[in-house]
């Protein structure tokens, strides 16, 4: 006697047979992780990703093993190998201590490019687990060039504001640039290195011919530019090493060290001066000279150095310079001689003063 199986039961049995192999495959793919099994490696890096050409790049590494799914423990005895992209490639290998720490030095040649690659390969000590890390390192020139300008602004030569003195001197419109060249890490001055200096305006147009100076034993060099007569606004001084005779290994690898400083050009402005006069004595014989002590100060009481004195009634010999004030704003002047001076009278020879061209109230 044949028994018929209901249709619903037949369909359920067929679905169970199709699902069973898939469930078995999923169970095999998600194998349980054993306790203490190393599943991966992690690396911590302490140090810079930029290096000075010609000096080693130093890193402090911390290697950890990934135990189970998320636990970390120091990778004692792990090997770390560093390979750079320099040609020929040289590998540097170190072994971690009991705490998984590694001190690594990567040599950087003097002719290294501006950017190079470093590959760190880490190998666990007690397993076949390994991992690869790729880093990009930038390089900088070991020479540092700095530029300073003695004044933040200058008075343009050949331009005079209303009421300003008209006498000029060598410092008017002068832009004195001071450069210093030193080693980046040791700060040791570098002597005998040529430096090119150029003066430009805001639009980048050159203001005269560039200058070439050579650093002295202190790593210093100076040059004085002259502001053009029609200069307006801000002028820029550019300094860079003369790459025509720069170090051969570094030539063509990157731009030579450079620096820039700015100076503002202004027209001279007249100032109000206070002039105090004190004669050597109040009583003298006719025709006898009188020395006069003069003090020149600004309206707020500051001494004016280098002010030129003009005394009415006193004649100077040809080629004789006018008296000027010292750093304290003081100067001595000989008063006028009068062969006939009966009684007492006020002398007409009161000195007047004018500002020096290089003097500033700032």
WODAVEN-V975166 format. One line per field, one symbol per residue. ss: DSSP state (a for helix, b for strand, c for the rest). phi: phi as a letter, one per 20 degrees, with the letter a starting at -180 (. if undefined). burial: # if it has 9 or more other ideal C-beta (glycine too) atoms within 8 Angstrom, else .. A space follows every 50 residues. Layout:
ss = ???
phi = ???
burial = ???
This chain:
ss = ccccccaaaaaaaaaaaaaaaaaaaaaaaccccccccbbbbbbbbbcccb bbccccbbbbbbbbbbbcccbbbbccccbbbbbbccccccbbbbbccccc bbbbbbccccccccbbbbbbbbbccccccbbbbbbbbbbbccbbbbbbbc ccbbbbbbbbcccccccccccccbbbbbbbbbbcccccbccccbbbbbbb cccccbccccbbbbcccccbbbbbbbcccccccbbbbbbbbcaaaccccc cccccccbbbbbbbbbbbccccbbbbbbbcccccccccccbbbbbbbbcc ccbccccbbbbccccccccccccbcccccbbbbbcccccccccccccccc bbbbcccccccc
phi = .edeegffffffffffffegfffffffffeffeffneedacccdccqedc cefncfedcddcdceedmebfdbgefmfecddceefdffcedccdfefdm ecdcddfdffdfffbbdcddddcffdbefbbccdcdddccffedddccdf cebceffnccffnefefdbfefmededcdccbffeemffddmdfcedbdc efenffdnffdcccfegemdbcbdedfffefcmddcddcbffffcfggfe fnfbffgbbbbcbeecefcfceddddccffbecbegnefcededcdcefe nefdenfedcdfndedffnffffceefemdbdbeffecfcbfmdbefeef fcccfffeecee
burial = .........#...........................##.###....... ###.#.############.....###.#######.#.....#.###...# ######.###.#...##########...###.#.###############. #.#####.#.#..##......#############....###.######## #.....#..######...#####.###...#..#########...#...# ..#..#############.#..###.#.#..........#########.. ..#########..#........###...########............#. #########...
